[in-house]
Amino acid sequence: MVAAVAMIMPAGPAQAADRTAPPPMANGFGLTQVDTAVGGPTNFYITVTTPEVTGKHHIKIILPSGYYGNPDRRYPVLYFLHGSPDDPIQQTYPALTMSESMITVIPDGGARGWYANWLNQKTQLGAQNWENFHLKQVIPFIDENLRTIPTKKARAIAGVSMGGFGAFHYAQDRPDLFSQTASLSGDTDMSAKSMDLRLAVVASVTDAFGAICGSSSGYCDPDNSPYRPGVDSDALFGSPYPVFNADWRWNEVDPAAHMDRLAGVGVSIYVGNVGLEFWLEGAAKHAKDSMDALGMPYYYVDYGDGSAWGTHCNGDHNAGCWEQDLRDLIPRLERAFAS
């Protein structure tokens, strides 16, 4: 699914002449653009199709304001993974636009894609190979079309909620790609110890709205469900129930159980303890306990009720807390990239 494309240098003569529009992005690596880019020269999104995941998908890109002023400069990249049931164009955290030293890329993860290649590819949803889409297509596509530094050292992955799971899952599957990973209120424990979170994931897959109202999204509008159509509960990772080890695939993708795979990767965890965060705090502590047992270094912030964490965080599962998380995380990533 990797196709060769010609190298595009967005800061070449064409871009020097027109800095009011996004840079041109050449199709390749299985991605085909289907609409005109939307936005300005440094904050825009494109829409692509891919055989790996059915439908159209947004990829939001945020460039440093000085990107066009120095055509010889290359930049590290933060891949930021959104939560459920969001979309890249809804990721409007001010902190994501403040860096002058890195590019931020926000790929579509679907309303309930869970940043994974689904076990069952024959549901009503069609192809659901989200991991292939992101790691085998989006990353090389970005490296080919923008002035990135295409190395592990210069690449980070972070996410909120569902995206926090995705960030750890991808870094654990491909530690050769990322030097830093961060979970912001992420589902970092998929084991039976966190059965409430596991069943919330299943609820998003099956569109079981009684459970989804306590899920990672907090989304509760059964008349306008973003999780329709519901599919079989086993479609994502197989059976979620631990009887006779039927849940072995869930255990295999459980971030807290495999923190050893992040040796050599900088790990950051942010979590509160109000509302849904109470359960996510437990998951975060399980990941922390695993790292403690391994003697691994990490950066851990439990901001509790949020009273000492910025001016808009109440400790719950919301953008006010995640904005403050990002204001703390992004300067740390910039320093790590520069070291």
C-alpha positions, 0 to 999 in steps of 0.5 A, spaced: 500 500 500 506 504 499 506 508 493 512 512 490 510 519 489 515 525 487 518 529 492 514 536 494 517 542 497 511 546 499 516 552 500 518 552 493 517 558 488 510 556 487 509 557 495 513 563 495 508 567 490 502 565 494 502 564 502 495 565 502 493 558 501 495 551 504 501 548 501 500 543 495 499 536 497 501 530 492 497 524 493 501 518 495 501 512 499 494 510 498 491 517 500 487 520 495 485 527 496 478 528 494 476 536 496 480 542 496 484 544 502 480 548 507 483 554 511 489 558 511 496 557 509 498 555 516 492 552 519 488 547 514 485 541 513 485 536 507 480 530 505 482 524 503 480 517 501 484 510 503 482 503 501 484 502 509 478 505 512 471 506 508 469 513 507 472 520 507 477 523 512 480 529 514 487 531 516 488 537 519 495 540 519 498 546 523 504 549 521 509 554 524 507 561 522 515 562 520 514 555 515 514 559 509 519 564 511 525 559 511 525 554 506 531 550 508 528 549 515 525 542 517 521 541 523 519 535 528 512 533 528 507 532 533 501 527 531 495 529 535 489 523 536 482 526 537 477 523 542 471 519 541 466 521 537 470 528 535 473 529 528 480 533 526 477 539 524 474 540 531 480 540 535 481 547 536 485 547 542 489 554 542 495 551 545 496 547 538 497 553 534 502 556 539 509 552 537 514 556 532 518 549 532 514 544 530 508 541 525 502 538 528 498 533 524 491 531 526 488 525 522 481 522 523 480 517 528 473 516 526 467 516 531 469 510 534 475 507 530 479 506 537 486 507 533 486 499 531 486 495 525 479 491 527 478 484 527 472 484 523 473 487 516 466 485 514 461 489 518 456 494 515 462 499 517 466 496 511 474 497 512 476 499 519 484 499 518 485 505 522 492 503 524 495 502 517 491 508 515 495 512 520 502 509 521 503 506 514 500 512 510 499 518 513 506 519 516 510 517 510 505 522 506 506 528 511 514 526 510 513 527 503 509 533 502 512 537 508 518 539 510 519 534 516 525 531 520 523 524 518 526 521 524 524 517 530 527 523 534 523 528 531 516 525 532 511 525 537 504 522 538 499 524 543 492 524 544 486 525 548 481 520 551 480 515 545 486 518 542 490 517 549 489 510 548 491 510 541 497 514 542 500 509 547 498 503 542 501 506 536 508 508 540 508 501 543 506 497 536 512 502 533 517 505 538 521 505 532 517 511 529 516 515 536 521 518 541 515 521 545 508 519 547 503 522 551 496 520 554 491 526 556 485 522 560 486 516 556 483 509 556 490 506 558 488 500 561 484 495 557 484 489 562 479 486 566 481 490 571 478 496 568 472 492 565 468 499 566 472 502 560 473 496 556 465 495 556 465 503 554 469 501 548 464 496 546 458 500 547 461 505 542 462 499 537 455 496 538 451 503 539 449 501 546 447 508 548 446 506 556 453 505 557 456 510 552 453 515 556 459 513 561 464 512 556 470 516 554 466 521 550 461 523 555 456 524 549 449 522 550 444 524 545 441 517 543 437 521 537 443 523 534 448 517 535 455 518 532 455 511 533 450 508 528 450 503 525 452 498 531 456 492 530 457 486 533 461 487 540 467 482 538 468 486 531 474 490 534 478 486 538 474 480 539 470 477 545 471 482 551 469 477 556 475 474 560 472 467 560 476 461 558 481 467 556 476 469 550 479 476 551 486 475 549 486 480 544 484 486 549 490 484 553 494 484 548 493 491 546 492 493 553 497 499 554 498 498 562 500 491 561 505 493 556 509 499 558 516 495 557 515 496 550 516 504 551 523 503 553 527 509 550 520 513 549 518 519 553 512 517 556 507 523 559 500 521 563 495 527 564 489 525 568 484 528 573 479 525 578 472 528 577 466 524 573 469 520 568 476 522 570 475 517 576 475 511 572 481 514 567 485 516 573 485 508 575 487 506 568 493 511 569 495 509 575 495 502 573 500 504 567 504 508 572 504 502 577 507 498 571 512 503 569 514 503 577 515 496 577 520 496 571 524 502 573 522 506 567 522 514 567 516 518 566 512 524 567 505 524 571 500 529 572 494 527 576 491 534 577 485 532 581 479 537 581 483 541 577 483 547 582 491 548 581 491 546 573 489 552 569 483 557 570 478 553 566 479 546 568 475 542 573 478 536 573 473 532 569 473 530 562 473 536 558 477 541 553 478 546 559 483 541 562 486 538 556 488 545 553 492 546 560 495 539 559 497 541 552 500 548 555 504 543 559 506 538 554 508 542 548 513 546 551 516 539 554 516 536 547 519 542 544 525 541 549 525 534 547 526 535 540 531 540 541 535 536 545 
